[in-house]
Every structure is written in C-alpha cells, then in structure tokens.
C-alpha cells in the first residue's frame, strides 16, 4: 500500500521534471519541417539526394554543402533549398530559400526574417493577409547580455512548465479526493 502511494505521488513529479527539461532544451532548427526534425538530429547527416554527408555543426552554417540544399534549410545559402514556415494559426508552407532574410515577410509568422534587420508581425491568426508595416529592429541585449528572443523562448518554456504544474496539482487533488472517498465508503460498508 505504501509503495503504491509512493508511485502515485512521485511518478507525476518525475513526468513534470522531464517535461520541464524538454521545455528548456534547444528549440527546433529554423526552416525544418516537423517530420524532418528526427532526420536532422543525428551527428552525421546525409544529403537527401545521397550525394554527400555532413556533420551536424555544418547544418545552417550559411555554406551550401549539399547540391539539393539539405544542409541549409534555415538560410539562403543554397539555391535549391526550401525553408519551412510553421505559420501557427494559419497554413504551413515551404518557401524558396532565397526568400530567407531578404527583408520581405514571406511567412505570416515572420520566421523567414530572423536576422533582426526587420520585424515581421505575426499575422497568421488573421489569415496571413493582414496589411502591416515593417519596422527596423535589432534584437537588443538586456543588461546581462541575454537576447530578447532567447528571453521570449525561455518565458514560453516557463509558461508551459507552469501549465504542467497546475495540471499536476489538479491531478494530485483529484487522486487524493478519490482515495479519501474510497476509504470513506470502505468504512461505511464495514
């Protein structure tokens, strides 16, 4: 009975710890379709056309190693490359890699203009067709040297961690009340 209770309380805590660790791990690489993330996760990656292999550190290094652009999904280095726009809230799409950081917002989420020379507002929730003005923006470093993009990513992870904690607390309260009701019924019938 004690070991069962131990598992009921500590297993959800373990799941919460694992999920928080995942939240603060490195973000997925820019320009990569979610189904290709596993393909790019190994240390040695083969060009999709089979012509060459390259190490993970040469991925998105702004130098075209693969003729098909496999090694540069997030840059404009390869003429045959494709950049994946997640466009959350709208329709995901691929754009030609030459449109990456070209000072024009091609993705409605603005992910194709990540170099900081212009700011693209996220218009995906508006259907991606909203008119907007493009402003110059340089990511400013805070006093301790952390870039604002990194801070936003960390806050997103923190928000997810808080949501998971609230879910865990609700689950534990439900479990506690269920066990209490079960004990009460046992006493009532005996």
Secondary structure as UniProt FT lines:
FT   HELIX           2..23
FT   TURN            30..31
FT   HELIX           34..36
FT   TURN            37..38
FT   HELIX           39..41
FT   STRAND          44..46
FT   TURN            48..49
FT   STRAND          53..55
FT   HELIX           56..58
FT   TURN            59..60
FT   TURN            67..68
FT   HELIX           70..72
FT   TURN            73..74
FT   TURN            79..80
FT   STRAND          82..85
FT   TURN            88..89
FT   STRAND          93..96
FT   HELIX           97..99
FT   TURN            100..101
FT   TURN            108..109
FT   TURN            111..112
FT   STRAND          118..119
FT   HELIX           124..126
FT   TURN            127..128
FT   STRAND          135..136
FT   TURN            143..144
FT   HELIX           148..189
//
